[in-house]
Amino acid sequence: IEIKKKVIELKYTVQIMVVEGEFLSAENIKMISKLGKIDKIATGSDMYEYYAGTYATLEEANKQLEKARKIGFLDAFIFATNNDERISLENARILLKQQSLK
């Protein structure tokens, strides 16, 4: 019998906004252009989430979050995923701690 260990694959994504409709204001386009590559994901009916990067560490994500907030995305935040499943930052911290104990 083979028991597979669950692999911890944490990533941190900076979400900058959610917008109804596909079109952005000129101001949002100007602000987004200062952040580099942006991912746009359709969620639900005519809603779009905008991400300013996915990072291997919380420190890297925090740098991009700080940049996004300075540009004007004041509601930007970071969320964590483990194996592409969204989890809380607290759960990510717990997983990291468990991983470091092994």
C-alpha positions as CSV (number, residue, x, y, z in Angstrom):
1,I,0.0,0.0,0.0
2,E,1.4,3.4,-1.0
3,I,0.4,6.4,1.0
4,K,0.9,9.6,-0.8
5,K,1.9,12.7,1.2
6,K,0.0,15.8,0.3
7,V,2.3,18.2,-1.4
8,I,2.1,21.8,-0.1
9,E,2.2,24.2,-3.1
10,L,1.4,27.6,-1.7
11,K,1.0,30.7,-3.9
12,Y,0.0,34.2,-3.1
13,T,-2.0,36.3,-5.5
14,V,-2.6,40.1,-5.4
15,Q,-6.2,41.0,-6.3
16,I,-6.5,44.6,-7.2
17,M,-10.2,44.9,-8.0
18,V,-13.5,43.4,-9.1
19,V,-15.4,45.2,-11.9
20,E,-18.9,44.7,-13.3
21,G,-18.7,44.7,-17.1
22,E,-15.8,44.2,-19.4
23,F,-14.8,47.9,-19.8
24,L,-12.5,49.8,-17.5
25,S,-12.4,53.5,-17.0
26,A,-9.5,55.5,-18.5
27,E,-8.2,56.0,-14.9
28,N,-8.2,52.3,-14.1
29,I,-6.4,51.6,-17.4
30,K,-3.8,54.2,-16.6
31,M,-3.3,52.7,-13.1
32,I,-3.1,49.1,-14.3
33,S,-0.4,50.0,-16.8
34,K,1.9,50.9,-13.9
35,L,1.7,47.4,-12.5
36,G,3.0,45.3,-15.4
37,K,1.2,42.1,-16.4
38,I,-2.4,41.9,-15.1
39,D,-4.6,38.8,-15.3
40,K,-8.4,39.3,-15.8
41,I,-10.7,36.4,-14.8
42,A,-14.4,36.3,-15.5
43,T,-16.4,35.4,-12.3
44,G,-20.1,34.9,-12.5
45,S,-22.3,37.0,-14.7
46,D,-20.5,40.0,-16.2
47,M,-18.0,40.3,-13.2
48,Y,-14.3,40.4,-13.7
49,E,-11.5,40.0,-11.1
50,Y,-8.1,41.6,-11.8
51,Y,-4.9,40.2,-10.4
52,A,-1.5,41.9,-10.3
53,G,0.6,38.7,-10.0
54,T,0.9,35.4,-8.3
55,Y,4.0,34.8,-6.1
56,A,5.8,31.9,-4.4
57,T,6.2,33.9,-1.2
58,L,4.1,36.3,0.9
59,E,7.0,38.7,1.0
60,E,7.0,39.0,-2.9
61,A,3.2,39.4,-2.9
62,N,3.4,42.1,-0.2
63,K,5.8,44.2,-2.4
64,Q,3.3,44.1,-5.3
65,L,0.5,44.8,-2.9
66,E,2.3,47.9,-1.6
67,K,3.0,49.1,-5.1
68,A,-0.7,48.6,-6.1
69,R,-1.9,50.5,-3.1
70,K,0.5,53.4,-3.8
71,I,-0.8,53.6,-7.3
72,G,-4.4,53.9,-6.0
73,F,-5.8,50.4,-5.7
74,L,-6.6,51.0,-2.0
75,D,-8.8,47.9,-1.7
76,A,-6.2,45.5,-3.1
77,F,-5.5,42.4,-1.0
78,I,-3.6,39.2,-1.1
79,F,-5.1,35.7,-1.0
80,A,-3.4,32.4,-0.8
81,T,-3.9,29.1,-2.7
82,N,-2.6,25.7,-2.0
83,N,-2.6,23.4,-5.0
84,D,-4.9,25.9,-6.8
85,E,-7.5,25.9,-4.0
86,R,-8.1,29.2,-2.3
87,I,-7.3,29.2,1.4
88,S,-7.0,31.9,4.1
89,L,-3.7,33.6,4.8
90,E,-3.9,32.1,8.3
91,N,-4.2,28.6,6.9
92,A,-1.2,29.3,4.6
93,R,0.9,30.3,7.6
94,I,-0.1,27.1,9.4
95,L,0.8,25.0,6.4
96,L,4.2,26.8,6.1
97,K,4.9,26.1,9.8
98,Q,4.0,22.4,9.5
99,Q,6.2,22.2,6.4
100,S,9.2,23.7,8.2
101,L,8.8,21.2,11.1
102,K,9.2,18.2,8.8
